[in-house]
Amino acid sequence: MSTPPFVDLPPHTVAVQLPTAGGPLAALRATPPAGTARNGIAVLVPGYTGSKEDFIAVLAPLAEAGYEAVAIDQRGQNESAGPEDPDAYTLPRLAADLADVVDALAGADTASLHVMGHSFGGLVAREHALAHPDRVRSLALLDSGPAAIPGRSAEQAKLLAAAAGFMTSAEIWAEMQKMAAAEGAPQHPDPDVRAFLQRRFENNDTGMLAGMGTSILTATDRTAELAAAGLPLLVAAGVGDDAWPVPLQKETATRLGTDLVLIEDAAHSPAAENPAATARLLAGFWARND
């Protein structure tokens, strides 16, 4: 689970609703301040148990670099409603939502529309880019992998997806807190962030927890297809990432014809753990490909 460093809206940012065929998605939209050259639009897609707030610390820096940065809650996450049916959370269906978001933001002009996906959001962003390569200027994959999540992270996803079949989100949260306390896991020092983390998780639809959990456990490797698509690509990860192993992400980057960029002082959530470096990396990548 990603943890934002704060939850207050940063400068240049407003909360909005974006239309999709499956219903509106909640989003945070940061626009360049007056007098700043506008360089393009960037859509930021969160991971399995994440939300738009995972990117809250990079929104203002990206706007100040000239990008309209839009972070979304995917269907069923946090403030975006979603179907109860777990089958509504396949990668193609989530990518269709993203395509609707792109259409709402850019219309016919996607010459400068960039997409970044974090963790499971990277699989969704990749699915969209492969379905609509002409609608994406560049694709950035942050702490994501080539296929189904492996190892300990897979075991956690299995437990969460299974629990969503017979427990409410609030009940799952309570059990997670008991386990964290038993393991001596530290809590976030900011009570507002702690309250947000509970509210966000309890807002999650159980259909989403089950459906996205299944999708992250069954995703197939489409690296060769993405390499053949010819899109400008960025593959990056926190140096201490423990979801998809860093060596696996490095191998994936090589297969995509690029290098894995490691972000210092970060693990699985660089946008929250080292937002300054993450924002510089993204803005620099987008500027080179505008």
N, C-alpha and C positions, 0 to 999 in steps of 0.2 A: 504494500500500500504506500503510495506517495504521500508525503506530508508537506504542505506549503509552509513557507517560513512565516507568513502572515496571511490574513484573510480580508483586510480592508482593501477596497478598490484603489489601485494606484493611479497616478496622474494620467490624464488623457483617455481614461477607460470608463465605459458604461456597460451595464447589463442589457442584453437584447435577446430577442427570440428570432430564430431563423427558421423559415418554412421548409418542410420536407413532405414528401407524399405520406410518410408514416406519422406525421404530426410535428409540431414545432420543437426545435432543440434550443435549450438555453445556452447562451454564449456570453463571453466577455469580449468586447470589441474596443481595441485601443487604436486611436487615429493619430497621425503625426500632428504635433502642435503647429500653430500658425507660424508661417515663415519657413517651415521645413519642407524640403523637396520630397514629393511623394514618389516612392520607388516601386511600389507594388503592394500586393495583398498576400498575407501568409495565414494559412489555416493550420491550427495546432490541435492534434487529435490525441486524447489521453488514453491511458491503458485500462486494463480490466477493472480494477477497483478504484481507479482514479477519477478525475473530473477536471473541468476547466481551470479550477483553482490551482492545480499543479503547476500551471504556467504563469501564475499571477506575478511572480517576481521578475519575469522577463518581458512583460507586456510594455511597460513604460520605456525601457531601453530600446526595444524593437521599434516602437512608435517614434522615438527620438532619432532613430536611424533612418526614418522615412518610410517605415512599413506599417500598413494597416494590419495589425495582428489580431486574429480572431481565434480565441480558444473556445472549444465547444464541450458540452456534456453530450456524449453519445446517448442514443435511445436507452431508456431505463436507468441511466446514471444520474444520481444527485437530483438536479432540478429539471431534467428532461424525462417526461413520462415515457413509458414503454409498454409493450404487450406483455401479458402474463405467460404467453407461450414461449418456452425456451427455444423453439425452432425459429423464432423471429430474430434470432441474434447470430445468424450465420455471417461469415465474412462477406458474401455477396450482398446480403441485405444491409449490413452496416455500411458497405461501400456505396450502396445506392443512396443512403442518407447523405453521405459525404458528397456525392455528386450533386445532390439537390442543394446542399450548402454552397458548393462552388458556383452553381448556377445563380443562386440568390445573391451572392456577393459580387460576382464578376460579369454575369450575363454572358454575352457573346465574346467578351474580351478577356481571355485568360492568358494573354501573352506574358503577363507578369504576376501570375498567381502561383505561389509556392505552397507546398503541403509538407508538413512535418508530423510524423507519427511517433509517439513515445510508447515503448514496450508493445503491448497488444495493439495499441493504436498504430504502430508501424506496420503490422500485418494488414490492418484495415486500409491504411494509406496506400500500401503496395497494391492491394486488391483494386482500389479505385484507379491508381495510375495505370495498371495493366488493362483495365476495362476502358479507360479514357485517356490514352497517352497524349492526345491532342489538347486536353483540358488542363494539363499540369506543366508549368514551366520548369519546376525542379522538384525533387523528392528528397527529403531528409529523414533518415531512420535513426532514432535515438534510443539506445539501450533496447534494441529489438533483435530478433533472430530470424533465421531462414525458414523455420517451421515450428512445430509444436514445442512449447516450453519444456525443458528437461529437468531432471534431478529433483532437488528439494522443492523448487518452485512448482513443479508439476504435482508433487504430493499435496502441497498446500491448495492448489487449484482444485484438485480432485475432492478434497475434504470440503472446500467451500461450496463447490457445485452440488455435491451430494447433500449437504446441510440445507441448501436452498430448496430442496424438494420437500422438506417437512418442517422447517423452522421459518419464523419471520426474520426479517433483517435485524430487527431489534434484539431478538433472541440470539442470533448468530453473533452480533456485536458483544453482547454480554458474555457469551462463552469465550470469545476471543480475548476479552479483557481479563477474564479469569486465568486463561492460559498465559497471557503476557505477564501477569502479576506473579504467577507461579515460577516463571522463568527469570524473574527479576528484570524484565525489560523496562528501560526508563521511559517515562512519559514526557511529552513535549512540555517545555517550561512555561509556555504561554497558555493560560486557561482559555483564551478565545479560540486558539487553534485546537486545543483538546475538545472543546465544545463543538467546533466545526467538524472535526473528524467523526465524532459520534453522529452528528446530524446528517452528514453526508452519507455515511454507511447505512443508517436507518432509512434514508430516502431511497436507497437503491431498490429497484424492483427485484423480487426473488427470481422472476423469469429471466432477468438480465444476468443475475449471478449464476444461474444454472446454464443459461444459453451461451454466454460469453466464456464461461468456464469450459464448456464442451469445445467451443471453437479454438480456444488457446491450447487445448490438449490434443486437438486433431488436425491442426493446420498443416498443409503440405508444403513442401519446398518448391517455391516458384522463382528461385534465384536466377536460374538460367533464362527464364522468360524476361525477368526484369533487366538482366544484362543485355539482352537482345533488343529491348525497347529503345535504347539509346538516349534515355533521359539523363540530365545532369543529376548526379547522386552524391549525397553526403551520408556517410555511415560513421556514427560517433557513439561514445559510451563513457560513462564515468569509469575512472581507472579502477575503482573497486566494485564494479557491477557484479551482482551475484545471481541474476535471473538467468539469462542466457550467458554462459561463460564467455569471458572476454576473448579467449582463443577462438571460440566458435564464431564470434562476431568478426574477428580479424580474418578468419578464413572466408566468411561470407563476403566481406569487403573485397578481398582479393578476387573472388569469383565474379564480383561486379565490376572489376577493373579499376578499383580505387583502393585507398588506404583507410584503415580504421583510425579515426581521430580520438584520442583519449583525453578526457577532461579531468584535470587534476582536482583534488579535494572534493570528489563526488563519487557516489556509488550508482544506485539504480535511478536516481532522480536528479540529474544535474541541473535541471531548470529550477529546482528548489534548493539544492545543496551548493551550487556554485553558479548562481544566475548571471553574474557579470561575464564570466568566461563563456557560458552557454549562449548568451545573447550576442556577444562579439562573434562567436563562431558562426551562428546562424546568419546574422546580418552580413558578415563577410562572404559567406557562401552564396547567399542570394544576390549580393551586389555583383559578384563575379559572373552570375548567370542571368542577370536582367537583360 
